[in-house]
Amino acid sequence: MDTLFTLKKIISFFVEPFGLVLFFFFVGLYYLYRSRFTKAKIFLSFSFILLFLFSYPPFSNLLVGNLEDVYGKFETIDANISYIHVLGNENNDDTTQPLSSIIGDTSLKRVVEGVLLQKQYPAAKLIFTGYKRDMTLANSDVNAKMALALGTSAKNIIINSKAQDTKEEALFAKSVVGEKQFILVTSATHMLRAVKLFRDNGLNPIPAPTDFKKKNIRSIWIKPDVESFKNSQVAVHEYIGLMWTILAH
């Protein structure tokens, strides 16, 4: 499992924006040093075109928008909700920093959304999943600590730090939730893939997306920026994940 997981990460890197730009750039440099200038111009030019395109806000907005528009923000429903599952993301393990810095921005938004929903459904338990990667702190533990700091009772928290990806998170949720409806909290760009994986595994999630990245852009005359490149990176990662999910199903 670990080998397959690592292989997926390596393949993903080279087909996502950052990896693609680096690949074409270094191939272009290779041909440049070999004095094969025509090929060098092609690869170097293509790397800069990709860099511009993925950093261009209207294009980045299109990529994330196609994912985020599928599920809108959660609307309160009249139902017995027993569980709210907050999916994991990222954190660091520098314990010299406060919890607000250890937890990643995306994780923080997911946790806050989960806590706010738990206040609407006080009988519901919060499920936190997310593994350690190569760190000493598991994301699920960090997220749970933030939920506790925000006022959630420890008796209303369930933690699993073993799940390495969304499919494993879904399998754990199934062992807890069964076929009951529950609220699923994750980033808006990730929600489409997450819902598919959860439903494919026999679960009944109610989407509650957060961490929206789409913006209202009213002009095409706008300069490229780093944030847009990051959003493109996130979106392409999700498109690749969706393809992988469909092919593996």
N, C-alpha and C positions, 0 to 999 in steps of 0.2 A: 504493500500500500504506500509506504514512504517513497519507494522508488518511482511509482507511477505519479504520485503527487509532485515530486521533484521534477520529473519529466514534463508534466503539464506546465509547471512554472517556467521552465527553460523555454519551451516552445512558445508560450504566451509572451515572454519577454521580447522575442525576435519578431513577433507579428503585431505588437502594440506600438503606438507612436514613437516612444522614446527609443525602443530597440530598433525600429525601422530606420529612424533618422541616423542613429549611430552606425547601423549596418551599411547604409548607402554612403555615408561620409567616409568610413574607414576603407571601404572598397575603392572609393574614389581616390583616397590618399595612396592606396596601394598602386593603382594604375598610374598615378602622378609620379611616384618614385621610380616606377618602371618605365617612365617616359612614354607611356601610351596615353597621349594627351586627349584624344577623342573620347575614349572610354572614361578617362578621369573627369572630363567636363560633364559627361552624361550623368555619372553617379553623384558627383558633387552638386550639380545643379538640382538633381532630383532630391537630394537630401535637404537642400535649402527650400525647395518648393514644398516638401512635406512639412518642414518646420514652420513655414509661413501658414500653410493651410490648417494645420492642427492648432495653431496659436491664434487663428483668425476668429474672433468672437461669433460672427454669424454662423460659420461652419461648425464650430464647437457647440453652439446653441442648438443647431439642428441635430447633432449626434445625441446630445443628452435629452433633448426634447422628445425625440421619437420613443425613448424609453420611459421618461417620466410622465408623459401624457396618458399612458395606459391606465394608471391608477391615480386618482386624485387624493387629496387629503382625507383623513378619516372623519366620518360624520357619526356622531353618537347614535347608537342603535339600542332598541329595547330588547335586550337579550341577556341571558345569564352567561356571563363571561367568567370562566374559572382560571384562565391562563392568558398571559401576555408574553409572547416570546420575543426577546430583543436579541437580534443577531450580532455576532462579534465583528470587530474590525481591527483597529490598531491601537497600540500604546507603546510607551518606552518603559524601561525598567530602572531608571535612575531614581533611586529612593531619596536622593538628596533634594529632589524637586517636590513641590506640593502635588497632591492628587490631581488638581485641576490642570497641571502641566503633564503629568504622567499619562493621563488619558488622552487619546487622540481626538481631534476636532470632530471627526465623523462619529466616533464612539460616543462622545459627549452628547451630540445631538440625538443619537438613538436612545441613550439612557434617559435623557430629559423627556423625550416623547413617551417612553415607556412609563416613567414615573407619573407624568401627567395623566396618562390613560389609567394607571392604577388608582389614581385618586377618583376617577370617574367610576371605576368598578372596584371598590375597596375589598371585595371578596376574592378578587383575582390574585393569583401568584405570578410574580415576574420570573421568567426563565432567562438566564444569561448563559450563552455559549460562546466559546472562543478559546483557542489553544495558546500555548506559550511561544510557538515558533522556536527561535534560538535564544529566548530570553528567560529570565527567572520568574517573571510575572505573567500569568495567563491573562488574556484579555477579559475573559469571563469574570475573573476575580477582581480586576480593576474596575470593571463596569458595575459589579455588585457593590463594591466599596463606595462608588459614587452614588448609587441608588440609596445606600444606607445614609450617606452624608446628606442626601436630599430629603430624608425623612421616612423612607420606606422601612417597614419592620422586617427584621431578619427572618421571622417566621413566614413571610410572604415572598421569600427569595429561594429559587432553585438554581444551582450552579453546575455546569458541566464544562470542564476545561480540556476535554479530550477531542472534541469535534474539530477537525482540521479544515473542513470546507462546508459549504451550504448543504450538500447532500447528507453529510454526517450530522449536521445540526438538525436536519429534518428527521433523520432516523432516531435521534435522541428524543426529539419532541414527540414522535409517535409513541415511544415507550412511556411517556408521561401523560400525554393528552388523549391518545387513542383517536377516536373518530369525532370527538367533540369539536365544536367551533371554538376558535381562539383567535386572539389578535396577534398579527405578525408585524413586528416593527423592524424596518431596515431602511437603507437609503433609497430614495425614489428611483435612482438609476438601477439599483440592484433588485427592486421589487418584482419586476416581470420574471426574471430568472428564478428568484426565490419562490414565488408563488407556484411556478411550474414544477420545480423540484419537490415542493411540499405536497402538491396535489398528486403528482406522479407516485408519491409514496403513501398515498391514501389518507392524507390529512386535509382538514377543512379550514384553511387560514382566512382571516378577514384582514385585508391589507391596510396597514397604517403607515404609509411612507413618510419619511422625513428627509432632512439634508438635501433639499431640492437645489439643483445647480442651474437650472434654466433661468434666464433673465429676459426681461422685455427689452429687446434691442430694436430701436426705431430707425437706424441708419446703417447702410453698408460701409459708410466712410468712417471706419473705426480701426484703430491700430491693433496689431497683434499684441497679446500679453501672455504672461506666464500662467495666470489662472485659467485661461481658455485652453492652453496646452494641457494642463492638469486635468481639466474636465474632459477633454478629448481622450486622454489616457484612460480615465475611468470608464467612459462610454465604450471605447473599443474593447476594453477588457470584458465588459458585460456582453457585447455582441459575440465575442469569441466564446465566452462561457455559455451563452445560449446555443450556439452552434454545437459545442461539445456536448451539452445536455441532450439536444435533439438526436445527435448521432449515437450517443451512448444509450439512449432509451430503447 
